[in-house]
Amino acid sequence: MAILLAYQRLAQFCAGLSEREKQILEEYFSWEMSLKETAGALFIHKNILQYQLDKIHELTGYNPWKFRDAVILYIGLKLVNVR
């Protein structure tokens, strides 16, 4: 039961993100958290990507720069996409 509540809470964090923010995270994770590669794939400057990742941190409380937080965001995105 506690695991189900944790999954629901995690999915809520990621469901609250805009489609653009979800796209940014999906690209970021698909490029192994490389700023250079992600920025290139999204056709944006690296500084803009850094700003957007910081904004995601502010919105969710999870920092995509830190591995443990990134794993949580990754799983949350997968849960949102399954629904």
SVG drawing of the C-alpha trace seen along z (x, -y; Angstrom):
<svg xmlns="http://www.w3.org/2000/svg" viewBox="-4 -30 32 32">
<polyline fill="none" stroke="black" stroke-width="0.4" points="0.0,0.0 2.8,-2.4 4.5,-1.7 1.3,-2.4 1.0,-5.8 4.6,-6.6 4.1,-5.8 0.9,-8.0 2.8,-10.9 5.7,-10.5 3.3,-10.5 1.6,-13.6 4.9,-15.5 5.6,-14.7 2.0,-15.1 2.2,-18.7 5.0,-19.4 4.2,-21.0 4.5,-19.0 7.7,-21.0 9.2,-20.3 8.5,-16.6 10.0,-16.7 13.1,-18.3 13.5,-15.6 12.9,-12.8 15.6,-14.2 17.9,-14.8 17.6,-11.2 17.8,-9.8 21.2,-11.6 22.5,-10.2 22.1,-13.6 24.5,-15.3 23.8,-19.0 25.6,-19.4 23.9,-16.6 20.4,-17.4 20.7,-21.1 21.7,-20.1 18.8,-17.7 16.4,-20.4 18.0,-23.1 18.5,-25.4 21.5,-26.9 23.0,-25.0 22.3,-27.9 18.6,-27.8 18.6,-24.1 20.3,-24.7 17.7,-27.3 14.8,-25.0 16.3,-22.1 16.6,-24.5 12.9,-25.5 11.9,-21.8 13.9,-21.5 11.9,-24.4 8.6,-22.9 9.1,-19.3 11.6,-19.6 13.8,-17.0 17.1,-18.2 17.7,-16.6 21.4,-17.4 21.7,-14.9 21.6,-11.2 19.2,-10.1 16.8,-12.9 17.1,-12.2 16.2,-8.6 13.0,-9.7 12.1,-12.0 12.8,-9.3 10.6,-6.8 7.9,-9.5 7.9,-10.3 7.6,-6.6 4.6,-6.3 2.9,-9.3 3.5,-7.9 1.9,-4.5 -1.3,-6.1"/>
</svg>
